[in-house]
Amino acid sequence: MQRYSRMAAAALLAVLLTVVGCSPASAKTTYAAVTIGSLTYRVELAQTADQQRAGLGNRQTLPAGTGMLFQFGSLSEQQVWMAGMRFPLDIAWIADGRVVARDTLATCAEAGESACPRWTSPSPVDALLEVPAHSLGSVAPGTVVTVEELP
């Protein structure tokens, strides 16, 4: 009986370690090169629900030439907010590989997303690019966007 208990405990521990190892907090960060017109950014891909919810919040800075890309899988209305953000962002709403619109978003000192303003996509989109504020000034609606996943 004691041998069975040790084997069961070992099996349970292995399952728990596997589950913990696969948790969203340990999700591997994937990068891509996003070219939008003549501009190219090295961005993190927000692939999991937790990564998309956290976005770039609670970071100290966002270096020039970097950002985050949210890919939604299908065209739909999307919303963003700036809870926990310490710096403003430029965003490009993207549908079918083209910019639909761009906005500059101000920070929101509130920690909770419900206390911060929301921006809604002007039409259904399948992606959203977030980069340092004032870096998308030359980008107009209709600009082609390409994404190349990096190793």
C-alpha positions as CSV (number, residue, x, y, z in Angstrom):
1,M,0.0,0.0,0.0
2,Q,2.8,2.4,0.8
3,R,4.5,1.7,-2.5
4,Y,1.2,2.5,-4.3
5,S,0.9,5.8,-2.4
6,R,4.4,6.8,-3.4
7,M,3.8,6.0,-7.0
8,A,0.5,7.9,-6.9
9,A,2.1,10.9,-5.3
10,A,4.9,10.8,-7.9
11,A,2.4,10.7,-10.7
12,L,0.4,13.5,-9.2
13,L,3.5,15.6,-8.8
14,A,4.5,15.0,-12.5
15,V,1.0,16.0,-13.6
16,L,1.2,19.2,-11.5
17,L,4.6,20.1,-12.8
18,T,3.4,19.6,-16.4
19,V,0.3,21.8,-15.8
20,V,2.4,24.5,-14.1
21,G,4.9,24.4,-16.9
22,C,2.1,25.0,-19.4
23,S,0.5,27.8,-17.5
24,P,-0.1,31.1,-19.3
25,A,2.5,32.8,-17.1
26,S,5.2,30.6,-18.6
27,A,4.0,31.0,-22.2
28,K,7.0,31.6,-24.4
29,T,7.3,35.0,-26.0
30,T,7.2,34.9,-29.8
31,Y,8.5,37.8,-31.9
32,A,7.7,39.0,-35.5
33,A,8.9,41.7,-37.8
34,V,6.0,43.9,-38.8
35,T,6.4,46.1,-41.8
36,I,3.9,48.9,-42.2
37,G,4.6,51.0,-45.2
38,S,8.3,51.9,-45.0
39,L,8.5,51.3,-41.2
40,T,9.6,48.0,-39.6
41,Y,9.1,47.0,-36.0
42,R,10.3,44.0,-33.9
43,V,7.2,43.1,-32.0
44,E,6.1,40.6,-29.4
45,L,3.1,38.6,-30.5
46,A,0.3,38.6,-28.0
47,Q,-0.9,35.1,-28.6
48,T,-2.7,33.9,-25.4
49,A,-5.7,35.5,-23.8
50,D,-3.5,36.5,-20.8
51,Q,-0.9,38.1,-23.1
52,Q,-3.6,40.0,-24.9
53,R,-5.2,41.2,-21.7
54,A,-1.8,42.3,-20.2
55,G,-0.6,43.9,-23.5
56,L,2.2,46.3,-22.8
57,G,0.8,47.3,-19.4
58,N,3.0,47.7,-16.3
59,R,6.2,48.2,-18.3
60,Q,8.5,51.1,-17.7
61,T,9.3,51.9,-21.4
62,L,8.9,50.8,-24.9
63,P,12.1,51.2,-27.0
64,A,11.9,52.8,-30.5
65,G,11.4,50.2,-33.2
66,T,9.5,47.7,-30.9
67,G,5.9,47.0,-30.0
68,M,3.3,44.3,-29.7
69,L,1.0,42.7,-32.3
70,F,-2.4,41.3,-31.4
71,Q,-3.8,38.9,-34.0
72,F,-7.5,38.1,-33.5
73,G,-8.0,35.3,-36.0
74,S,-11.1,36.8,-37.7
75,L,-12.6,40.2,-38.5
76,S,-14.5,41.6,-35.5
77,E,-14.9,44.8,-33.5
78,Q,-12.1,45.2,-30.9
79,Q,-11.5,47.5,-28.0
80,V,-8.4,48.6,-26.2
81,W,-7.7,50.4,-23.0
82,M,-4.6,51.8,-21.4
83,A,-4.9,50.6,-17.8
84,G,-1.5,50.4,-16.1
85,M,0.3,52.1,-19.0
86,R,3.2,54.5,-18.2
87,F,3.7,55.8,-21.7
88,P,1.4,56.7,-24.6
89,L,1.1,54.4,-27.7
90,D,0.4,54.7,-31.4
91,I,-1.9,51.9,-32.6
92,A,-2.8,50.8,-36.1
93,W,-6.1,49.0,-36.5
94,I,-5.5,46.3,-39.3
95,A,-7.9,44.3,-41.5
96,D,-6.9,41.9,-44.2
97,G,-3.2,43.2,-44.2
98,R,-4.0,46.9,-44.5
99,V,-4.3,49.7,-42.0
100,V,-7.9,50.7,-41.4
101,A,-7.0,53.6,-39.0
102,R,-4.5,54.8,-36.5
103,D,-4.8,56.5,-33.1
104,T,-2.5,57.8,-30.4
105,L,-3.6,56.6,-27.0
106,A,-2.9,58.5,-23.7
107,T,-1.9,56.7,-20.5
108,C,-4.4,55.9,-17.8
109,A,-3.0,55.8,-14.2
110,E,-5.9,53.6,-13.0
111,A,-5.0,49.9,-12.5
112,G,-8.4,48.5,-13.5
113,E,-9.4,48.5,-17.1
114,S,-13.0,49.5,-16.2
115,A,-11.8,52.9,-14.9
116,C,-9.9,53.8,-18.1
117,P,-11.2,55.1,-21.4
118,R,-11.7,52.6,-24.2
119,W,-11.0,52.9,-27.9
120,T,-13.1,50.8,-30.3
121,S,-12.0,49.8,-33.8
122,P,-13.7,51.9,-36.5
123,S,-14.7,48.8,-38.3
124,P,-14.0,45.0,-37.9
125,V,-10.3,44.3,-37.7
126,D,-8.2,41.1,-37.4
127,A,-5.1,42.7,-35.9
128,L,-3.8,45.6,-33.8
129,L,-0.3,47.0,-33.7
130,E,1.0,48.9,-30.7
131,V,4.2,50.9,-31.0
132,P,5.7,54.0,-29.3
133,A,3.6,57.1,-29.5
134,H,4.1,59.4,-32.5
135,S,6.0,56.8,-34.6
136,L,3.0,56.0,-37.0
137,G,2.5,59.6,-38.1
138,S,3.3,58.9,-41.7
139,V,0.9,55.8,-41.9
140,A,-2.4,56.3,-43.7
141,P,-5.4,54.1,-44.1
142,G,-4.8,51.5,-46.8
143,T,-1.1,51.1,-46.0
144,V,0.0,47.5,-46.5
145,V,1.1,45.6,-43.4
146,T,3.2,42.4,-43.5
147,V,4.1,40.1,-40.6
148,E,7.1,37.7,-40.6
149,E,7.5,35.5,-37.5
150,L,11.0,35.6,-36.2
151,P,13.0,32.6,-35.0
